[in-house]
Every structure is written in structure tokens, then in C-alpha cells.
């Protein structure tokens, strides 16, 4: 398809937005509600795209629509195109007002817990009028948001994404995870640090299908131990902290949290093979805005301080 075909062809930007809305919301009705347009307008737009491509994009069912293999290919490219347009709009706005701008950051549990707030504070000291938006979600949702242009930077534990080759990851520091408990926990009186002793206490566990959960399960398996009988799966940092601080539950936390939180204390049981590399993830083919460049620089500066703290502990 050459440039003249694109200029005069049937596919428009609105078609890309329509297809993405249908894919994200699962039904024509929900997509229409999200876009504040009528259901017939969405259905008509979808037919136009399918006619232009010569292939069906969604299979209709009683509970909504399901993307076809054709749609899966088209959606990935549509996200990239719409993402680039959103970034271009943001860059132009920032050029018009050099003192302002915005940056959207994605993060998740056990990642960037200390790095993120310190870096934001540093950014605000230099550019107080820059708008900062933080979204917490699972790594896969954050990756989708990054590709779609809804997120500028993902900060936290670096994990490989071989299915998204356009991602660019930069490691900032490496830290171990520690077992933490509340002050006054019985474990400190008994001096118990072996994993076979710690499993007798209740645990707040990482949620299933996360790297940290897999590493903790492997640690128990290496010592031929069953997982703790009493456990709560938790993906919320605030909820985890409240449970551990107020009960006899144990949990794994990055060392930076264990040493900085006044309500928690490190048990001193080093579990082999459980650590994380914290860093930032961006898209390698997307030109960052001035605000994003400054945010990345702040992450690097704060990371230097964290590395010094970790090496001294």
C-alpha cells in the first residue's frame, strides 16, 4: 500500500480507534459507550474496516465479540499507530509550553516502591508544572498501555517480554527480597530463620503467575517443603503492609522496603534465588517528550542513591 493509497483509501484513524475500543471492551455496546457514539456507528465503522481489509476481525457471540487471527495482527499495529499519534500531540503541547508537559508512569507490586516516589519528588523540584500520572496494574496490562501510547514509562521489576520486541529496558539497580514481620513478632524471640521454621507462620503470598510467586515456590521446593498452610494471596502493597504490621503474618518484600518501613522488621532469613532487577521500560522507536526525558534522568539519579544504600546494608 503506497502513500497515495493511504491518502485516498477507505481506512481512517477513526477506524483504528473503533477497532481498539471493540477489542478492549469486548462488545459493540461497551465500545460505543466508551467512545460516546451510537452502537450503529460502531457497527458501521467495523464493517468498513473489514471490507477494506477483506477479512473478518471479530467473531460475534452471545456474550460479545472475539478477535480473529486477522484482528490480532491488525490490533497490534493499530495500537502502535494510535500511540504514536498520542505521543505526537503531547510533544507539540509541551513545545508550546516548555515549562509544563506531562508524563504517565506505570508500576506494579514489588517494583519501584522507593525509586518512583523519590524520582517524582525530584522531577517536581525541577519542573513543578509537569503533570505526573501514575497507574498501577499487572505487567501485561502496563505493557499494552505502553505500546498503545497510554503510558510513557513502566518502572519496576524488569521481566523479559520476547513477544514485544520493540520494548527497551534499562536496569537501574539490583536488590534481594527479605522476609519481613512486625516488631514484636514471635519469630524474633525464638530466633527462627530457617525456612522450615518460617513456614509454620501464616504468610502473605505473591499472587499466582508472577515471577516472585514462582521464585518463592521454588525456594520451598528446593528444601522439599510444602507451602505455608495459612496464606493470603495479595497484589496490593498497602494491604500487604497492613496485614503484616498488625498480625503474625510474614511476607517477602524488597530490602529497600524492609529497611525503610518503621512498622516492619527484617527477619534475617536469606532465601536463595529471590531478588529483582529494578529498571525502566520504554519503547525504543518512540521519541520521548522533554518531560519523559527529565523523568528518566530523575530515575537514574535516584537509582545511584539507592545503589549506595543497598551496598552499605
Secondary structure, DSSP 8 states (H G I E B T S, - for coil): --HHHHHHSS--HHHHHHHHHHHHHSSHHHHHHHHTS-HHHHHHHHHHHHHHHTS--EEEETTEEEE-HHHHHHHHHHHHHHHHHHHHHHHHHHHH-TT--EEEEEE-TTSSTTHHHHHHHHHHHH-TT-EEEEEE--HHHHHHHHHTTS-SEEEEE----TT-TTEEEEEEEEEEEEEEEETT-HHHHHT--SHHHHTTS-EEE--TTSHHHHHHHHHHHHTT----SSEEE---HHHHHHHHHHSS-EEEEEHHHHHH-TTEEE-----TT-EEEEEEEEETTS---HHHHHHHHHHHHHHHHHHHHHHH-
